[in-house]
Amino acid sequence: MEYLYLFASAFISATLFPLGSEALFIYYITEHFNVLLLLLFATVGNSLGSMVNYYLGYKGEEYLESKKILSQAQRIKYQSYFDRYGGYALLLAWVPIIGDPITLVAGVLRYNFYYFAILVVISKLSRYLFLAYFVI
């Protein structure tokens, strides 16, 4: 059951809600839970939460254009920058405060979802591996 708690915590913390899963992840490691399962549940939950952000951005792009907050010309211009440099930015998806908006912007700018998913999983897994390394 603890693995599901970690999954839920990681999922919610990757959306735009202010919650962190790192403390629970570290606590479970110190309680001698299976580290590989903890890595799996935390990474999958956190990555899926970022994919929700991507989807919200993807669908929200129409809303932003309808409210004249973002024009199609601006989106195309920004999209070319994000297509060029967005992969590097997505590797920072694990960073608190800035990581969640980056994944949302990737959706708004319709970044390639396949690349998005790979980069986000790498980013999230790296963070949890880093934490596990220093706790073990």
CYANA upper distance limits for C-alpha pairs under 8 A (distance plus 0.5 A):
  1 MET  CA      5 TYR  CA      7.00
  2 GLU  CA      6 LEU  CA      6.73
  3 TYR  CA      7 PHE  CA      6.62
  3 TYR  CA     37 LEU  CA      7.96
  3 TYR  CA     38 LEU  CA      6.99
  3 TYR  CA     41 PHE  CA      6.81
  4 LEU  CA      8 ALA  CA      6.59
  4 LEU  CA     41 PHE  CA      7.86
  5 TYR  CA      9 SER  CA      6.54
  6 LEU  CA     10 ALA  CA      6.46
  6 LEU  CA     21 SER  CA      7.37
  6 LEU  CA     24 LEU  CA      7.16
  6 LEU  CA     25 PHE  CA      7.24
  6 LEU  CA     38 LEU  CA      8.07
  6 LEU  CA     41 PHE  CA      7.20
  6 LEU  CA     42 ALA  CA      6.52
  6 LEU  CA     45 GLY  CA      8.45
  7 PHE  CA     11 PHE  CA      6.49
  7 PHE  CA     41 PHE  CA      5.59
  7 PHE  CA     42 ALA  CA      5.76
  7 PHE  CA     44 VAL  CA      7.79
  7 PHE  CA     45 GLY  CA      5.23
  7 PHE  CA     46 ASN  CA      7.95
  8 ALA  CA     12 ILE  CA      6.58
  8 ALA  CA     45 GLY  CA      7.01
  9 SER  CA     13 SER  CA      6.50
  9 SER  CA     19 LEU  CA      7.92
  9 SER  CA     20 GLY  CA      7.56
  9 SER  CA     21 SER  CA      5.81
  9 SER  CA     45 GLY  CA      8.24
 10 ALA  CA     14 ALA  CA      6.75
 10 ALA  CA     20 GLY  CA      7.61
 10 ALA  CA     21 SER  CA      5.50
 10 ALA  CA     42 ALA  CA      6.01
 10 ALA  CA     43 THR  CA      8.03
 10 ALA  CA     45 GLY  CA      5.60
 10 ALA  CA     46 ASN  CA      5.09
 10 ALA  CA     49 GLY  CA      8.03
 11 PHE  CA     15 THR  CA      7.35
 11 PHE  CA     42 ALA  CA      8.38
 11 PHE  CA     44 VAL  CA      8.46
 11 PHE  CA     45 GLY  CA      4.79
 11 PHE  CA     46 ASN  CA      5.06
 11 PHE  CA     47 SER  CA      7.78
 11 PHE  CA     48 LEU  CA      6.83
 11 PHE  CA     49 GLY  CA      5.03
 11 PHE  CA     50 SER  CA      8.38
 12 ILE  CA     16 LEU  CA      8.36
 12 ILE  CA     17 PHE  CA      6.97
 12 ILE  CA     19 LEU  CA      7.32
 12 ILE  CA     46 ASN  CA      8.07
 12 ILE  CA     49 GLY  CA      6.81
 13 SER  CA     17 PHE  CA      6.56
 13 SER  CA     18 PRO  CA      6.72
 13 SER  CA     19 LEU  CA      5.07
 13 SER  CA     20 GLY  CA      5.74
 13 SER  CA     21 SER  CA      6.87
 13 SER  CA     46 ASN  CA      7.54
 13 SER  CA     49 GLY  CA      7.91
 14 ALA  CA     46 ASN  CA      5.72
 14 ALA  CA     47 SER  CA      7.76
 14 ALA  CA     48 LEU  CA      8.41
 14 ALA  CA     49 GLY  CA      5.22
 14 ALA  CA     50 SER  CA      5.89
 14 ALA  CA    100 ASP  CA      6.78
 15 THR  CA     49 GLY  CA      5.70
 15 THR  CA     50 SER  CA      6.56
 15 THR  CA     52 VAL  CA      7.43
 15 THR  CA     53 ASN  CA      6.49
 15 THR  CA    100 ASP  CA      6.82
 16 LEU  CA     53 ASN  CA      7.99
 16 LEU  CA    100 ASP  CA      6.63
 16 LEU  CA    101 PRO  CA      8.14
 21 SER  CA     25 PHE  CA      6.67
 21 SER  CA     42 ALA  CA      8.30
 22 GLU  CA     26 ILE  CA      6.61
 22 GLU  CA    128 TYR  CA      8.32
 22 GLU  CA    131 LEU  CA      8.43
 23 ALA  CA     27 TYR  CA      6.53
 24 LEU  CA     28 TYR  CA      6.64
 25 PHE  CA     29 ILE  CA      6.89
 25 PHE  CA     38 LEU  CA      7.46
 25 PHE  CA     42 ALA  CA      7.98
 26 ILE  CA     30 THR  CA      6.81
 26 ILE  CA    131 LEU  CA      7.79
 26 ILE  CA    132 ALA  CA      7.70
 26 ILE  CA    135 VAL  CA      7.37
 27 TYR  CA     31 GLU  CA      6.76
 28 TYR  CA     32 HIS  CA      6.94
 28 TYR  CA     33 PHE  CA      6.19
 28 TYR  CA     38 LEU  CA      8.28
 29 ILE  CA     33 PHE  CA      6.08
 29 ILE  CA     34 ASN  CA      7.97
 29 ILE  CA     35 VAL  CA      6.86
 29 ILE  CA     38 LEU  CA      8.33
 29 ILE  CA    132 ALA  CA      7.93
 29 ILE  CA    135 VAL  CA      7.78
 29 ILE  CA    136 ILE  CA      7.96
 30 THR  CA    135 VAL  CA      7.94
 30 THR  CA    136 ILE  CA      8.37
 33 PHE  CA     38 LEU  CA      7.85
 34 ASN  CA     38 LEU  CA      6.75
 35 VAL  CA     39 LEU  CA      6.57
 35 VAL  CA    132 ALA  CA      8.13
 36 LEU  CA     40 LEU  CA      6.64
 37 LEU  CA     41 PHE  CA      6.57
 38 LEU  CA     42 ALA  CA      6.41
 39 LEU  CA     43 THR  CA      6.34
 39 LEU  CA    125 LEU  CA      7.68
 39 LEU  CA    128 TYR  CA      6.90
 39 LEU  CA    129 LEU  CA      7.74
 40 LEU  CA     44 VAL  CA      6.48
 41 PHE  CA     45 GLY  CA      6.41
 42 ALA  CA     46 ASN  CA      6.45
 42 ALA  CA    128 TYR  CA      8.07
 43 THR  CA     47 SER  CA      6.38
 43 THR  CA    121 VAL  CA      7.35
 43 THR  CA    124 LYS  CA      6.24
 43 THR  CA    125 LEU  CA      5.90
 43 THR  CA    128 TYR  CA      7.80
 44 VAL  CA     48 LEU  CA      6.51
 44 VAL  CA    121 VAL  CA      8.18
 45 GLY  CA     49 GLY  CA      6.71
 46 ASN  CA     50 SER  CA      6.91
 46 ASN  CA    124 LYS  CA      7.27
 47 SER  CA     51 MET  CA      6.82
 47 SER  CA    117 ALA  CA      8.15
 47 SER  CA    120 VAL  CA      6.74
 47 SER  CA    121 VAL  CA      6.21
 47 SER  CA    124 LYS  CA      7.13
 48 LEU  CA     52 VAL  CA      6.86
 49 GLY  CA     53 ASN  CA      7.09
 50 SER  CA     54 TYR  CA      6.79
 50 SER  CA    100 ASP  CA      7.28
 50 SER  CA    103 THR  CA      6.54
 50 SER  CA    104 LEU  CA      8.35
 50 SER  CA    120 VAL  CA      8.01
 51 MET  CA     55 TYR  CA      6.67
 51 MET  CA    103 THR  CA      8.02
 51 MET  CA    117 ALA  CA      7.96
 52 VAL  CA     56 LEU  CA      6.65
 53 ASN  CA     57 GLY  CA      6.63
 53 ASN  CA    100 ASP  CA      7.61
 53 ASN  CA    101 PRO  CA      8.42
 53 ASN  CA    103 THR  CA      6.39
 53 ASN  CA    104 LEU  CA      5.30
 53 ASN  CA    107 GLY  CA      7.81
 54 TYR  CA     58 TYR  CA      6.50
 54 TYR  CA    103 THR  CA      5.94
 54 TYR  CA    104 LEU  CA      5.32
 54 TYR  CA    105 VAL  CA      7.80
 54 TYR  CA    106 ALA  CA      6.64
 54 TYR  CA    107 GLY  CA      4.66
 54 TYR  CA    108 VAL  CA      7.91
 55 TYR  CA     59 LYS  CA      6.63
 55 TYR  CA    104 LEU  CA      8.14
 55 TYR  CA    107 GLY  CA      6.47
 56 LEU  CA     60 GLY  CA      6.16
 56 LEU  CA    104 LEU  CA      7.26
 56 LEU  CA    107 GLY  CA      7.52
 56 LEU  CA    108 VAL  CA      8.50
 57 GLY  CA     61 GLU  CA      6.50
 57 GLY  CA    104 LEU  CA      5.26
 57 GLY  CA    105 VAL  CA      6.62
 57 GLY  CA    106 ALA  CA      7.65
 57 GLY  CA    107 GLY  CA      4.81
 57 GLY  CA    108 VAL  CA      4.83
 57 GLY  CA    109 LEU  CA      8.41
 58 TYR  CA     62 GLU  CA      8.43
 58 TYR  CA    104 LEU  CA      8.29
 58 TYR  CA    106 ALA  CA      8.37
 58 TYR  CA    107 GLY  CA      4.66
 58 TYR  CA    108 VAL  CA      5.11
 58 TYR  CA    109 LEU  CA      7.78
 58 TYR  CA    110 ARG  CA      6.72
 59 LYS  CA     63 TYR  CA      7.96
 59 LYS  CA    107 GLY  CA      8.30
 59 LYS  CA    108 VAL  CA      7.87
 60 GLY  CA     64 LEU  CA      6.72
 60 GLY  CA    108 VAL  CA      7.12
 61 GLU  CA     65 GLU  CA      6.76
 61 GLU  CA     70 LEU  CA      8.42
 61 GLU  CA    107 GLY  CA      8.41
 61 GLU  CA    108 VAL  CA      5.44
 61 GLU  CA    109 LEU  CA      8.16
 62 GLU  CA     66 SER  CA      6.64
 63 TYR  CA     67 LYS  CA      6.72
 64 LEU  CA     68 LYS  CA      6.73
 64 LEU  CA     69 ILE  CA      5.65
 64 LEU  CA     70 LEU  CA      5.90
 64 LEU  CA     71 SER  CA      8.44
 65 GLU  CA     69 ILE  CA      6.47
 65 GLU  CA     70 LEU  CA      5.41
 65 GLU  CA     71 SER  CA      5.94
 65 GLU  CA     72 GLN  CA      7.32
 70 LEU  CA     74 GLN  CA      6.86
 70 LEU  CA     75 ARG  CA      7.14
 71 SER  CA     75 ARG  CA      6.73
 72 GLN  CA     76 ILE  CA      6.66
 73 ALA  CA     77 LYS  CA      6.71
 74 GLN  CA     78 TYR  CA      6.56
 75 ARG  CA     79 GLN  CA      6.23
 75 ARG  CA    109 LEU  CA      6.83
 76 ILE  CA     80 SER  CA      6.85
 76 ILE  CA    109 LEU  CA      8.21
 77 LYS  CA     81 TYR  CA      7.39
 78 TYR  CA     82 PHE  CA      6.68
 78 TYR  CA    109 LEU  CA      7.65
 79 GLN  CA     83 ASP  CA      6.38
 79 GLN  CA    109 LEU  CA      5.61
 79 GLN  CA    110 ARG  CA      7.86
 79 GLN  CA    111 TYR  CA      7.92
 80 SER  CA     84 ARG  CA      6.78
 81 TYR  CA     85 TYR  CA      6.51
 81 TYR  CA     86 GLY  CA      7.77
 82 PHE  CA     86 GLY  CA      4.73
 82 PHE  CA     87 GLY  CA      8.17
 82 PHE  CA    106 ALA  CA      8.05
 82 PHE  CA    109 LEU  CA      7.87
 82 PHE  CA    111 TYR  CA      7.75
 83 ASP  CA     87 GLY  CA      7.94
 83 ASP  CA    111 TYR  CA      6.86
 85 TYR  CA     89 ALA  CA      7.20
 86 GLY  CA     90 LEU  CA      6.50
 86 GLY  CA    106 ALA  CA      7.99
 86 GLY  CA    111 TYR  CA      8.37
 87 GLY  CA     91 LEU  CA      7.01
 87 GLY  CA    115 TYR  CA      8.17
 87 GLY  CA    116 PHE  CA      7.92
 87 GLY  CA    119 LEU  CA      7.32
 88 TYR  CA     92 LEU  CA      7.75
 89 ALA  CA     93 ALA  CA      7.70
 89 ALA  CA    102 ILE  CA      7.54
 90 LEU  CA     99 GLY  CA      8.10
 90 LEU  CA    102 ILE  CA      7.13
 90 LEU  CA    103 THR  CA      7.42
 90 LEU  CA    116 PHE  CA      7.72
 90 LEU  CA    119 LEU  CA      6.62
 90 LEU  CA    120 VAL  CA      6.66
 90 LEU  CA    123 SER  CA      7.95
 91 LEU  CA    119 LEU  CA      6.41
 91 LEU  CA    120 VAL  CA      6.92
 91 LEU  CA    122 ILE  CA      7.78
 91 LEU  CA    123 SER  CA      5.52
 92 LEU  CA     98 ILE  CA      8.42
 92 LEU  CA     99 GLY  CA      6.37
 92 LEU  CA    123 SER  CA      7.05
 93 ALA  CA     98 ILE  CA      7.83
 93 ALA  CA     99 GLY  CA      4.32
 93 ALA  CA    100 ASP  CA      6.87
 93 ALA  CA    102 ILE  CA      7.07
 93 ALA  CA    103 THR  CA      7.24
 93 ALA  CA    120 VAL  CA      6.78
 93 ALA  CA    123 SER  CA      6.69
 93 ALA  CA    124 LYS  CA      7.65
 94 TRP  CA     99 GLY  CA      6.00
 94 TRP  CA    120 VAL  CA      8.47
 94 TRP  CA    123 SER  CA      6.34
 94 TRP  CA    124 LYS  CA      5.94
 94 TRP  CA    127 ARG  CA      7.05
 95 VAL  CA     99 GLY  CA      5.42
 96 PRO  CA    100 ASP  CA      8.04
 97 ILE  CA    101 PRO  CA      8.13
 98 ILE  CA    102 ILE  CA      6.89
 99 GLY  CA    103 THR  CA      7.08
100 ASP  CA    104 LEU  CA      6.93
101 PRO  CA    105 VAL  CA      6.58
102 ILE  CA    106 ALA  CA      6.71
103 THR  CA    107 GLY  CA      7.12
104 LEU  CA    108 VAL  CA      6.94
105 VAL  CA    109 LEU  CA      6.53
106 ALA  CA    110 ARG  CA      6.43
106 ALA  CA    111 TYR  CA      5.70
106 ALA  CA    116 PHE  CA      8.24
107 GLY  CA    111 TYR  CA      6.71
111 TYR  CA    115 TYR  CA      8.40
111 TYR  CA    116 PHE  CA      7.37
112 ASN  CA    116 PHE  CA      6.59
113 PHE  CA    117 ALA  CA      6.48
114 TYR  CA    118 ILE  CA      6.94
115 TYR  CA    119 LEU  CA      6.58
116 PHE  CA    120 VAL  CA      6.52
117 ALA  CA    121 VAL  CA      6.59
118 ILE  CA    122 ILE  CA      6.72
119 LEU  CA    123 SER  CA      6.59
120 VAL  CA    124 LYS  CA      6.54
121 VAL  CA    125 LEU  CA      6.37
122 ILE  CA    126 SER  CA      6.46
123 SER  CA    127 ARG  CA      6.98
124 LYS  CA    128 TYR  CA      7.04
125 LEU  CA    129 LEU  CA      6.51
126 SER  CA    130 PHE  CA      6.53
127 ARG  CA    131 LEU  CA      6.82
128 TYR  CA    132 ALA  CA      6.53
129 LEU  CA    133 TYR  CA      6.49
130 PHE  CA    134 PHE  CA      7.08
131 LEU  CA    135 VAL  CA      6.75
132 ALA  CA    136 ILE  CA      6.43
